[in-house]
Amino acid sequence: MSRITAKDCNRPGVAGTIVLSLVVSGSIIRASYQVTLPKTPDTKSISQIWISLEATFKAYAPVPKSLPHEPFASQADFPPIEAIKNHTYISKEDGRTTRARHVTVVNELPEYPADVFNGRGIVMLAGGRYNGYAATGLGMIRETGSSLPVEVWMKDEPEEKKGWCKELEKEGMVCRRLSDYIDVEFLEHGYQFKILTMLFSSFEQILFLDADNVPVRNPDVVFESKSFLDTGAILWPDYWKHSGTPILPFVVGLADEASELLRTEQTVESGQIVWDKKRHWKYYYTLITQGWAGWGDKDTFPTALRSLHEEYYMIPHKLETLFVNGTIEGIGMLQADPSNQKEYEPLFLHSNIIKWNPREFLCVGCASDKHDPVKSSFLEREESSINRHLKEHRRIFNIEDMQKLNIDPEPLIWKSMEHNVCKSVWANGDLCIRTREHMSNAFGYKFRSSRAFSLFGYGDQVCISK
């Protein structure tokens, strides 16, 4: 069922058209805009790009071909410089060989292909247990007013929730499978999926979002920001400084010998990335973070850009941590809007701690499956930091903090989750009742049946109003 926003139940939706309603001083303002599906990709041409890249990577593989991913003794305290220096050993000879091969790989990279990628859109990586989080985030993309087409990527068909992809098409979203482009069996880490989904996406300009990333305002603004127009790439900061091995700057051509130049730099938090593939087309996990906190894909992006001497915009504002109301327990990272370079304005909530899936919040005795591996919900676990909030129907975010930031995303997040558990393939009768009960008590939502939907053949529909 397509998403019908608050107080729009007397106007049955048309697939591809999203009706946005905003409540301003008690008045309803309606704005209709068309959301179109992403264009059908040229799968054969895109796959051929990877075949060419793979052959180059294999011919000029780094030495050694792999490194042990051994975590530091502590993931809480940033490692001292001596620990960083000594954590990963690469001989000088191997370093020189890998540096030379890196130069060859860069020179061998194919030119940007004409007429293969086009337009701009949002790319979200989901699959398996992440589908539930993605369903909430995708709902918030539309609830906040985005009209961009969306690609939802998964590893392969078994990762898809049956019937979900068909529903997403009504929202201007399509499912894509990595297995249609590449042999996924060789992929060792989920971290590798992100770069590949960006490469294979049909879009030329991409806003990439992790499955647990929730926009708190309309994210479309990123593409019109001066930051993007000037550079074609926007990256956001993480909590930590760089923990990469000193040989890394030498290997990628940033220094003529092992160097500590990365030591004072902020690492990247890649729950959201904006990337123009045409402008940044030519773009070794363990070398980069050596297994400390945040190990994965994140710092490959600035490393590649710097190595190729290409411009990018690093958000200058520190990220804000959101806490559970009345506690010091974190919820997620609130990242800034790149269109405001002078002042911090929040745009994305990367929910890396408490992820928004109604089953994980309110299910009681729910059976697990591969898409919803819920053993017990926050409502069932007394030790959970949000247990009392759910039992007493209280807000999870502190409303005073939200007012200071000039946002209030929580009601819309719950609205997105209500849609999923009441009106989609994720529907669950008991969970729908508990979700609506919480929404009524915590936010003042009201629910009523719509006769208009039945008359137009859309079946039973419950309207939401406040």
GISULBEL-V31485 format. One record per residue. PSI is psi in whole degrees, 0 to 359 (999 if undefined). OMEGA is omega in radians with two decimals (999 if undefined). BURIAL is I if it has 16 or more other C-alpha atoms within 10 Angstrom, else O. Layout:
# GISULBEL-V31485
psi=PSI omega=OMEGA burial=BURIAL
psi=PSI omega=OMEGA burial=BURIAL
This chain:
# GISULBEL-V31485
psi=134 omega=3.12 burial=I
psi=157 omega=-3.05 burial=I
psi=121 omega=3.07 burial=I
psi=124 omega=-3.02 burial=I
psi=178 omega=-2.97 burial=I
psi=135 omega=3.05 burial=I
psi=21 omega=-3.14 burial=I
psi=18 omega=-3.05 burial=I
psi=342 omega=3.11 burial=I
psi=10 omega=-3.13 burial=O
psi=86 omega=-3.09 burial=O
psi=139 omega=-3.06 burial=I
psi=157 omega=3.04 burial=I
psi=134 omega=-3.11 burial=O
psi=129 omega=3.13 burial=I
psi=344 omega=3.11 burial=I
psi=124 omega=3.11 burial=I
psi=129 omega=3.11 burial=I
psi=115 omega=-3.11 burial=I
psi=128 omega=3.07 burial=I
psi=134 omega=3.07 burial=I
psi=138 omega=3.08 burial=I
psi=116 omega=-3.14 burial=O
psi=113 omega=-3.14 burial=O
psi=42 omega=3.07 burial=O
psi=353 omega=-3.14 burial=O
psi=153 omega=3.13 burial=O
psi=124 omega=3.07 burial=O
psi=120 omega=-3.13 burial=O
psi=138 omega=3.04 burial=O
psi=126 omega=3.13 burial=O
psi=138 omega=3.06 burial=O
psi=151 omega=-3.04 burial=O
psi=134 omega=3.03 burial=O
psi=119 omega=-3.09 burial=I
psi=151 omega=3.09 burial=I
psi=149 omega=3.01 burial=I
psi=149 omega=3.14 burial=I
psi=153 omega=3.11 burial=O
psi=124 omega=-3.06 burial=O
psi=157 omega=3.01 burial=I
psi=81 omega=-3.02 burial=O
psi=320 omega=-3.10 burial=O
psi=313 omega=-3.13 burial=O
psi=319 omega=-3.13 burial=O
psi=319 omega=3.10 burial=I
psi=324 omega=3.14 burial=I
psi=326 omega=3.08 burial=O
psi=316 omega=-3.13 burial=I
psi=321 omega=3.13 burial=I
psi=318 omega=3.11 burial=O
psi=316 omega=3.13 burial=O
psi=316 omega=-3.11 burial=I
psi=319 omega=3.14 burial=O
psi=320 omega=3.12 burial=O
psi=316 omega=-3.13 burial=I
psi=319 omega=-3.13 burial=I
psi=322 omega=-3.10 burial=O
psi=329 omega=-3.09 burial=O
psi=51 omega=-3.11 burial=I
psi=148 omega=3.10 burial=I
psi=161 omega=3.12 burial=I
psi=124 omega=-0.14 burial=I
psi=165 omega=-3.07 burial=O
psi=334 omega=3.11 burial=O
psi=157 omega=3.11 burial=O
psi=149 omega=3.12 burial=O
psi=138 omega=3.08 burial=O
psi=84 omega=-3.11 burial=O
psi=115 omega=3.14 burial=O
psi=153 omega=3.01 burial=O
psi=162 omega=-3.10 burial=I
psi=322 omega=3.14 burial=O
psi=134 omega=3.04 burial=O
psi=358 omega=-3.11 burial=O
psi=321 omega=-3.10 burial=O
psi=133 omega=3.13 burial=O
psi=133 omega=-3.06 burial=I
psi=143 omega=3.09 burial=I
psi=162 omega=-3.03 burial=O
psi=323 omega=-3.13 burial=O
psi=324 omega=3.10 burial=O
psi=321 omega=3.10 burial=O
psi=316 omega=-3.12 burial=I
psi=320 omega=-2.98 burial=I
psi=358 omega=-3.00 burial=O
psi=320 omega=-3.13 burial=I
psi=125 omega=-3.10 burial=I
psi=127 omega=2.97 burial=O
psi=129 omega=-3.12 burial=O
psi=158 omega=3.12 burial=O
psi=322 omega=3.14 burial=O
psi=315 omega=3.10 burial=O
psi=323 omega=3.12 burial=O
psi=316 omega=3.13 burial=I
psi=320 omega=3.13 burial=I
psi=314 omega=-3.12 burial=I
psi=322 omega=3.09 burial=I
psi=314 omega=3.14 burial=I
psi=321 omega=3.13 burial=I
psi=325 omega=3.10 burial=I
psi=317 omega=3.10 burial=I
psi=317 omega=-3.14 burial=O
psi=317 omega=3.14 burial=O
psi=314 omega=-3.14 burial=I
psi=317 omega=-3.13 burial=O
psi=334 omega=-3.09 burial=O
psi=350 omega=-3.10 burial=O
psi=139 omega=-3.11 burial=I
psi=156 omega=3.07 burial=O
psi=159 omega=3.12 burial=O
psi=128 omega=-3.07 burial=O
psi=129 omega=3.12 burial=O
psi=142 omega=3.00 burial=O
psi=25 omega=3.08 burial=O
psi=314 omega=3.13 burial=O
psi=149 omega=3.13 burial=I
psi=156 omega=3.04 burial=I
psi=187 omega=3.12 burial=O
psi=153 omega=3.14 burial=I
psi=180 omega=-3.12 burial=I
psi=137 omega=3.08 burial=I
psi=124 omega=3.08 burial=I
psi=135 omega=3.12 burial=I
psi=120 omega=-3.10 burial=I
psi=208 omega=3.11 burial=I
psi=135 omega=3.09 burial=I
psi=229 omega=-3.08 burial=I
psi=342 omega=3.13 burial=I
psi=351 omega=3.14 burial=I
psi=321 omega=-3.14 burial=I
psi=320 omega=3.09 burial=I
psi=318 omega=-3.12 burial=I
psi=322 omega=-3.14 burial=I
psi=322 omega=3.10 burial=I
psi=313 omega=-3.13 burial=I
psi=320 omega=3.12 burial=I
psi=322 omega=3.07 burial=I
psi=320 omega=-3.14 burial=I
psi=332 omega=3.06 burial=I
psi=316 omega=3.13 burial=I
psi=323 omega=-3.14 burial=I
psi=327 omega=-3.14 burial=I
psi=358 omega=3.00 burial=I
psi=7 omega=3.14 burial=I
psi=137 omega=3.07 burial=I
psi=10 omega=-3.11 burial=I
psi=146 omega=2.99 burial=I
psi=154 omega=-3.04 burial=I
psi=137 omega=2.97 burial=I
psi=129 omega=3.10 burial=I
psi=113 omega=-3.02 burial=I
psi=140 omega=3.06 burial=I
psi=163 omega=-3.08 burial=I
psi=309 omega=-3.10 burial=I
psi=182 omega=-3.06 burial=O
psi=318 omega=3.12 burial=O
psi=341 omega=3.14 burial=O
psi=348 omega=-3.06 burial=I
psi=143 omega=3.00 burial=I
psi=125 omega=-3.05 burial=I
psi=128 omega=3.09 burial=O
psi=345 omega=-3.06 burial=O
psi=317 omega=-3.07 burial=I
psi=324 omega=3.11 burial=I
psi=320 omega=3.10 burial=O
psi=321 omega=-3.08 burial=I
psi=332 omega=-3.13 burial=I
psi=329 omega=3.11 burial=I
psi=346 omega=3.13 burial=I
psi=7 omega=-3.07 burial=I
psi=32 omega=-3.10 burial=I
psi=148 omega=3.10 burial=I
psi=153 omega=3.05 burial=I
psi=142 omega=3.04 burial=I
psi=150 omega=3.13 burial=I
psi=130 omega=3.05 burial=I
psi=328 omega=-3.10 burial=I
psi=344 omega=3.07 burial=O
psi=349 omega=-3.06 burial=O
psi=340 omega=-2.94 burial=I
psi=156 omega=3.02 burial=I
psi=104 omega=-3.01 burial=O
psi=350 omega=-3.09 burial=O
psi=335 omega=-3.10 burial=O
psi=350 omega=-3.12 burial=O
psi=119 omega=-3.05 burial=O
psi=332 omega=-3.04 burial=O
psi=143 omega=3.06 burial=O
psi=335 omega=3.11 burial=O
psi=329 omega=-3.09 burial=O
psi=338 omega=-3.05 burial=O
psi=325 omega=-3.01 burial=I
psi=308 omega=-3.12 burial=I
psi=323 omega=-3.13 burial=O
psi=321 omega=3.11 burial=O
psi=324 omega=3.10 burial=I
psi=321 omega=3.11 burial=I
psi=314 omega=-3.03 burial=I
psi=344 omega=-3.13 burial=I
psi=145 omega=3.12 burial=I
psi=346 omega=-3.10 burial=I
psi=147 omega=3.01 burial=I
psi=322 omega=3.11 burial=I
psi=128 omega=-2.93 burial=I
psi=135 omega=2.78 burial=I
psi=108 omega=3.12 burial=I
psi=136 omega=3.09 burial=I
psi=135 omega=2.97 burial=I
psi=159 omega=-3.11 burial=I
psi=331 omega=-3.10 burial=I
psi=18 omega=3.14 burial=I
psi=128 omega=-3.06 burial=I
psi=114 omega=3.06 burial=I
psi=139 omega=3.13 burial=I
psi=352 omega=2.99 burial=I
psi=172 omega=3.11 burial=I
psi=116 omega=-3.06 burial=I
psi=352 omega=-3.08 burial=I
psi=338 omega=-3.07 burial=I
psi=339 omega=-3.06 burial=O
psi=327 omega=-3.07 burial=I
psi=341 omega=3.12 burial=I
psi=1 omega=-3.12 burial=O
psi=149 omega=3.09 burial=I
psi=326 omega=-3.14 burial=O
psi=316 omega=3.14 burial=I
psi=316 omega=-3.11 burial=I
psi=326 omega=-3.13 burial=O
psi=326 omega=-2.96 burial=O
psi=329 omega=-3.10 burial=I
psi=5 omega=3.10 burial=I
psi=130 omega=3.11 burial=I
psi=132 omega=3.12 burial=I
psi=153 omega=-3.10 burial=I
psi=149 omega=-3.09 burial=I
psi=152 omega=2.99 burial=I
psi=186 omega=-3.08 burial=I
psi=330 omega=-2.85 burial=I
psi=162 omega=2.94 burial=I
psi=170 omega=-3.06 burial=I
psi=134 omega=3.12 burial=I
psi=22 omega=-3.11 burial=I
psi=152 omega=3.11 burial=I
psi=144 omega=-3.13 burial=I
psi=342 omega=3.13 burial=I
psi=344 omega=-3.10 burial=I
psi=311 omega=3.12 burial=I
psi=326 omega=3.10 burial=I
psi=314 omega=-3.07 burial=I
psi=319 omega=-3.07 burial=I
psi=9 omega=3.00 burial=I
psi=18 omega=3.11 burial=I
psi=345 omega=3.14 burial=I
psi=160 omega=-3.11 burial=I
psi=358 omega=3.08 burial=O
psi=174 omega=3.10 burial=I
psi=138 omega=-2.98 burial=I
psi=152 omega=3.09 burial=I
psi=20 omega=-3.02 burial=I
psi=339 omega=3.12 burial=O
psi=350 omega=-2.97 burial=I
psi=322 omega=-3.07 burial=I
psi=0 omega=-3.09 burial=O
psi=149 omega=3.09 burial=O
psi=139 omega=3.07 burial=I
psi=167 omega=-3.08 burial=I
psi=141 omega=3.05 burial=I
psi=108 omega=-2.93 burial=I
psi=28 omega=3.02 burial=I
psi=345 omega=3.05 burial=I
psi=135 omega=-3.14 burial=I
psi=139 omega=3.00 burial=I
psi=130 omega=-2.95 burial=I
psi=129 omega=3.01 burial=I
psi=109 omega=-3.05 burial=I
psi=328 omega=-3.13 burial=I
psi=320 omega=-3.12 burial=I
psi=335 omega=-3.11 burial=O
psi=62 omega=-3.05 burial=I
psi=319 omega=-3.05 burial=O
psi=74 omega=3.13 burial=I
psi=999 omega=999 burial=I
psi=75 omega=-3.01 burial=O
psi=302 omega=-2.97 burial=I
psi=325 omega=3.11 burial=I
psi=331 omega=-2.95 burial=I
psi=312 omega=3.13 burial=I
psi=351 omega=3.07 burial=I
psi=25 omega=3.06 burial=I
psi=6 omega=3.08 burial=I
psi=180 omega=-3.05 burial=I
psi=138 omega=3.12 burial=I
psi=14 omega=3.14 burial=I
psi=138 omega=3.10 burial=I
psi=221 omega=-3.01 burial=I
psi=339 omega=-2.80 burial=I
psi=310 omega=-3.04 burial=I
psi=3 omega=2.98 burial=I
psi=329 omega=-3.05 burial=I
psi=304 omega=3.12 burial=I
psi=329 omega=3.12 burial=I
psi=315 omega=3.12 burial=I
psi=316 omega=-3.11 burial=O
psi=318 omega=-3.14 burial=I
psi=320 omega=3.13 burial=O
psi=325 omega=-3.12 burial=I
psi=3 omega=3.12 burial=I
psi=43 omega=3.13 burial=O
psi=147 omega=-3.10 burial=I
psi=148 omega=2.95 burial=I
psi=163 omega=-3.13 burial=I
psi=121 omega=3.06 burial=I
psi=121 omega=-3.14 burial=I
psi=125 omega=-3.07 burial=I
psi=346 omega=-3.06 burial=O
psi=137 omega=3.04 burial=I
psi=145 omega=3.08 burial=O
psi=152 omega=3.08 burial=I
psi=141 omega=3.04 burial=O
psi=128 omega=3.05 burial=I
psi=137 omega=-3.11 burial=I
psi=153 omega=3.04 burial=I
psi=133 omega=-3.09 burial=I
psi=122 omega=3.09 burial=I
psi=7 omega=-3.12 burial=O
psi=177 omega=3.00 burial=O
psi=20 omega=3.11 burial=O
psi=128 omega=-3.10 burial=I
psi=154 omega=3.04 burial=I
psi=311 omega=-3.10 burial=I
psi=185 omega=-3.07 burial=I
psi=125 omega=-3.14 burial=I
psi=112 omega=-3.03 burial=I
psi=153 omega=-2.94 burial=I
psi=159 omega=3.06 burial=I
psi=121 omega=-3.11 burial=I
psi=346 omega=-3.13 burial=I
psi=349 omega=3.06 burial=I
psi=95 omega=-3.08 burial=O
psi=339 omega=-3.05 burial=O
psi=321 omega=-3.05 burial=O
psi=151 omega=3.11 burial=O
psi=121 omega=2.98 burial=I
psi=127 omega=-3.08 burial=I
psi=145 omega=3.09 burial=I
psi=322 omega=-3.10 burial=I
psi=138 omega=2.99 burial=I
psi=102 omega=3.07 burial=I
psi=102 omega=-3.01 burial=I
psi=72 omega=-3.05 burial=I
psi=350 omega=-3.13 burial=I
psi=296 omega=3.05 burial=O
psi=113 omega=-3.05 burial=I
psi=143 omega=-2.94 burial=I
psi=91 omega=3.05 burial=I
psi=117 omega=-3.05 burial=I
psi=329 omega=3.07 burial=I
psi=319 omega=-3.14 burial=I
psi=341 omega=3.13 burial=I
psi=309 omega=-2.84 burial=I
psi=358 omega=-3.11 burial=I
psi=141 omega=3.06 burial=I
psi=114 omega=3.14 burial=I
psi=27 omega=-3.13 burial=O
psi=138 omega=3.07 burial=I
psi=142 omega=-3.13 burial=O
psi=151 omega=2.90 burial=O
psi=180 omega=-3.01 burial=O
psi=337 omega=3.12 burial=O
psi=340 omega=3.14 burial=I
psi=72 omega=-3.09 burial=I
psi=61 omega=-3.07 burial=I
psi=116 omega=3.09 burial=I
psi=314 omega=3.04 burial=O
psi=144 omega=-3.05 burial=I
psi=170 omega=3.06 burial=I
psi=328 omega=3.12 burial=I
psi=330 omega=-3.11 burial=I
psi=341 omega=-3.06 burial=I
psi=109 omega=-3.10 burial=O
psi=329 omega=-3.07 burial=O
psi=352 omega=-3.13 burial=O
psi=142 omega=-3.12 burial=O
psi=343 omega=3.14 burial=I
psi=12 omega=-3.11 burial=I
psi=311 omega=-3.11 burial=I
psi=327 omega=3.11 burial=I
psi=320 omega=-3.13 burial=I
psi=318 omega=-3.14 burial=I
psi=322 omega=-3.08 burial=O
psi=6 omega=3.11 burial=O
psi=54 omega=3.11 burial=I
psi=157 omega=3.03 burial=I
psi=146 omega=3.07 burial=I
psi=324 omega=3.04 burial=I
psi=149 omega=3.05 burial=I
psi=119 omega=-3.05 burial=I
psi=328 omega=3.11 burial=O
psi=321 omega=3.07 burial=O
psi=321 omega=3.14 burial=O
psi=320 omega=-3.14 burial=O
psi=322 omega=3.10 burial=O
psi=325 omega=-3.13 burial=O
psi=355 omega=3.13 burial=O
psi=39 omega=3.05 burial=O
psi=163 omega=3.01 burial=O
psi=71 omega=-3.02 burial=I
psi=342 omega=-2.98 burial=I
psi=316 omega=3.10 burial=I
psi=320 omega=3.14 burial=O
psi=326 omega=3.09 burial=I
psi=315 omega=3.11 burial=I
psi=326 omega=3.10 burial=I
psi=320 omega=3.07 burial=I
psi=318 omega=-3.14 burial=I
psi=325 omega=3.10 burial=I
psi=318 omega=3.10 burial=I
psi=317 omega=-3.06 burial=I
psi=318 omega=-3.05 burial=I
psi=352 omega=-3.13 burial=I
psi=334 omega=-2.93 burial=I
psi=20 omega=-3.07 burial=I
psi=187 omega=3.12 burial=I
psi=345 omega=3.10 burial=I
psi=3 omega=-2.98 burial=I
psi=139 omega=3.11 burial=O
psi=117 omega=-3.01 burial=I
psi=308 omega=-3.12 burial=O
psi=319 omega=-3.12 burial=O
psi=324 omega=3.08 burial=I
psi=316 omega=3.14 burial=I
psi=315 omega=-3.13 burial=O
psi=323 omega=3.13 burial=I
psi=314 omega=3.14 burial=I
psi=324 omega=3.09 burial=I
psi=316 omega=3.13 burial=I
psi=318 omega=-3.13 burial=I
psi=321 omega=3.14 burial=I
psi=315 omega=-3.06 burial=I
psi=323 omega=-3.06 burial=O
psi=327 omega=-3.00 burial=I
psi=354 omega=3.13 burial=I
psi=19 omega=3.07 burial=O
psi=148 omega=3.03 burial=I
psi=148 omega=-3.08 burial=I
psi=135 omega=3.09 burial=I
psi=154 omega=3.12 burial=O
psi=147 omega=3.14 burial=O
psi=118 omega=3.09 burial=I
psi=331 omega=-3.10 burial=O
psi=320 omega=-3.11 burial=I
psi=321 omega=3.11 burial=I
psi=319 omega=3.14 burial=O
psi=326 omega=-3.13 burial=O
psi=6 omega=3.07 burial=O
psi=19 omega=-3.12 burial=O
psi=2 omega=-3.14 burial=O
psi=187 omega=-3.11 burial=O
psi=135 omega=3.12 burial=O
psi=132 omega=3.08 burial=I
psi=126 omega=-3.10 burial=I
psi=149 omega=3.12 burial=I
psi=137 omega=3.01 burial=I
psi=165 omega=3.12 burial=I
psi=999 omega=999 burial=O
